[in-house]
Amino acid sequence: MEPVIETKGLKHVYIDSDNNPVTALDGIDLQIMSGEFVAVIGANGSGKSTLARHFNALLLPSEGSVNVHGLDTLDENNLWQIRQDTGMVFQNPDNQIVAAVVEEDVAFGPENIGVPTEELKQRVEDALRAVDMLDYREHAPHLLSGGQKQRVAIAGTLALGSRCIVLDEPTAMLDPKGRKEILSTVRKLNREQHITVVYITHFMTEAMQADRVIVMGDGRIKFQGTPRDVFSRVEELEKLGLEAPLAAKFAFELRKSGVKLPQGIITNEELAEALAGTFCA
Amino acid sequence: MSIKLEHVSYTYMPGTPYEKEALKDVSLEIHKGEFVAVIGHTGSGKSTLVQNLNGLLHPAKGTASLDGVDLSGKTKEAKLARGRIGMVFQYPEHQLFAETVYEDVAFGPRNLGLSADEVETRVRDAMKFVGLDFETYVQRSPFSLSGGQMRRAAIAGVVAMNPDYLILDEPSAGLDPGSRDAVFAEIMALYKKRGIGIIMVTHSMEEAAKYAKRMLVVYKGEVILDGKPGEIFLKEKNHLLEAGMDIPEVYKLADALRAKGLRLPYEITDAKRLLAEVKRRKGLK
């Protein structure tokens, strides 16, 4: 299978406001496969947002390379294609909306690349349906909830034809209901339309839904694996300023006290199941 | 000492087609020394509520007052009263503006007309409070700090005003768990040492449960629930879910354990106690 995104020895160095060079990414080798749902977690300053910005050539490597659908981001001729292939959704929903009507906002991207009117209409309709916002097509975006605005932003990338979506903390500013909306939308797009998803988050409960979790620290990939592998490593996560899910922390503490529990417990239900019937009165 | 809202209503863009009644007849009192969490979905009216609490917005109907002084007044007294209620907005690091951390933190105290010595004392105290070493950071550009440090510098600017009440709008949004705990450690120190009143808007049920003594649930412009977070999360679960809110993870874990036959007292609301109870029931110390 072809990787959608491939980085080799990716380094990113920038000069901070005190004129010191800062290495934000320090040798990242990574492949993201077509149809994968990858979560990226890491403390503030670990390099995860910088990494995301390399995935659609918003940033360019200081050393090493990034290929998106086989196209090198350092080749300027590839930029338009790369940015169509990989859509980005950012943290603040209010900073991403450009139009006064939802469907015009979604049409903004494809219109700019010259999609013919009939096809444009179809793309916008399909995109809004995919994020369950078709009923709001004629609404004013600023009156929508945070979760709805973020879904409109996702629709914008779909209408552009993106088969890979990179979301940088898309739920950081949302209420609990909005968070659930975004996560279920992303999962649905991944499962039903096989959209490749790179999902950066501080919410471990969200990262648990991914196929693979990448843990960043100090500009490097510290470790990665299935959510079960990653979130069982309670102590290592805490050292990186991250937090394991509550059930994993409980399992860790109980094991330390001598309770025999199967490895890889990360959800409340798994913990309850493992403990079922073993309690004394 | 208290901030008091009496029958406060607030309408955005009255008399236009976009007219929206954001607060409907809200009455409540918050005392100095309280730690109050305000939760509610986007658009529920919680931001409008807190902006009425510190005089940034003035009620369309009803009154907002601090110790009997109307916060919407134009008198010197009203201005001083508003100055006693500090506000840390969402993403406060976006409001940093000065060339050095010192200049940024000193901006507020200087505007109060304090002497240079007093300003420096305020800056030193405020930086100490938020855990930014004075010598290391004072001459640095605030924009060269990490995300968590920038947020602390911005909070220092409000702390330097010595407010009696502090309103925080989602103080942990976008922070990793480590930075989040660090910011809360400072907020709790401020709360305990200075005995100020804290009003915190949050989307995190965990934070409301962990830090607040009182919780207001705002829904469609009204305060529909007002009480201890523990009691509200236990008794009003369905009500909260309907209002687009959630319950903290520890309540969910306790529910899952109960479903598998662990009899747990209902008042268990924090992770440490739940873990201790599970260990006890496993016959461990």
Chai-1 contact restraints between the chains, C-beta under 6 A:
chainA,res_idxA,chainB,res_idxB,connection_type,confidence,min_distance_angstrom,max_distance_angstrom,comment,restraint_id
A,D16,B,S144,contact,1.0,0.0,6.0,A-B,restraint_1
A,S17,B,S141,contact,1.0,0.0,6.0,A-B,restraint_2
A,S17,B,F143,contact,1.0,0.0,6.0,A-B,restraint_3
A,S17,B,S144,contact,1.0,0.0,6.0,A-B,restraint_4
A,D18,B,S144,contact,1.0,0.0,6.0,A-B,restraint_5
A,A43,B,D176,contact,1.0,0.0,6.0,A-B,restraint_6
A,A43,B,G178,contact,1.0,0.0,6.0,A-B,restraint_7
A,N44,B,G147,contact,1.0,0.0,6.0,A-B,restraint_8
A,N44,B,G148,contact,1.0,0.0,6.0,A-B,restraint_9
A,N44,B,D176,contact,1.0,0.0,6.0,A-B,restraint_10
A,N44,B,S179,contact,1.0,0.0,6.0,A-B,restraint_11
A,G45,B,S146,contact,1.0,0.0,6.0,A-B,restraint_12
A,S145,B,T42,contact,1.0,0.0,6.0,A-B,restraint_13
A,S145,B,G43,contact,1.0,0.0,6.0,A-B,restraint_14
A,G146,B,T42,contact,1.0,0.0,6.0,A-B,restraint_15
A,A172,B,A173,contact,1.0,0.0,6.0,A-B,restraint_16
A,A172,B,G174,contact,1.0,0.0,6.0,A-B,restraint_17
A,M173,B,A173,contact,1.0,0.0,6.0,A-B,restraint_18
A,D175,B,H41,contact,1.0,0.0,6.0,A-B,restraint_19
A,D175,B,T42,contact,1.0,0.0,6.0,A-B,restraint_20
A,D175,B,H203,contact,1.0,0.0,6.0,A-B,restraint_21
A,D175,B,G244,contact,1.0,0.0,6.0,A-B,restraint_22
A,P176,B,M245,contact,1.0,0.0,6.0,A-B,restraint_23
A,P176,B,D246,contact,1.0,0.0,6.0,A-B,restraint_24
A,K177,B,H41,contact,1.0,0.0,6.0,A-B,restraint_25
A,K177,B,G244,contact,1.0,0.0,6.0,A-B,restraint_26
A,H202,B,D176,contact,1.0,0.0,6.0,A-B,restraint_27
A,G241,B,D176,contact,1.0,0.0,6.0,A-B,restraint_28
A,G241,B,G178,contact,1.0,0.0,6.0,A-B,restraint_29
A,L242,B,P177,contact,1.0,0.0,6.0,A-B,restraint_30
A,E243,B,P177,contact,1.0,0.0,6.0,A-B,restraint_31
A,L246,B,E249,contact,1.0,0.0,6.0,A-B,restraint_32
A,L246,B,L253,contact,1.0,0.0,6.0,A-B,restraint_33
A,F250,B,L275,contact,1.0,0.0,6.0,A-B,restraint_34
A,E253,B,L275,contact,1.0,0.0,6.0,A-B,restraint_35
A,S257,B,K279,contact,1.0,0.0,6.0,A-B,restraint_36
A,S257,B,L284,contact,1.0,0.0,6.0,A-B,restraint_37
A,V259,B,K282,contact,1.0,0.0,6.0,A-B,restraint_38
A,N268,B,K252,contact,1.0,0.0,6.0,A-B,restraint_39
A,N268,B,L253,contact,1.0,0.0,6.0,A-B,restraint_40
A,N268,B,A256,contact,1.0,0.0,6.0,A-B,restraint_41
A,E269,B,A256,contact,1.0,0.0,6.0,A-B,restraint_42
A,A272,B,A256,contact,1.0,0.0,6.0,A-B,restraint_43
A,A272,B,L257,contact,1.0,0.0,6.0,A-B,restraint_44
A,A272,B,K260,contact,1.0,0.0,6.0,A-B,restraint_45
A,A276,B,K260,contact,1.0,0.0,6.0,A-B,restraint_46
A,F279,B,L262,contact,1.0,0.0,6.0,A-B,restraint_47
A,F279,B,R281,contact,1.0,0.0,6.0,A-B,restraint_48
A,C280,B,G283,contact,1.0,0.0,6.0,A-B,restraint_49
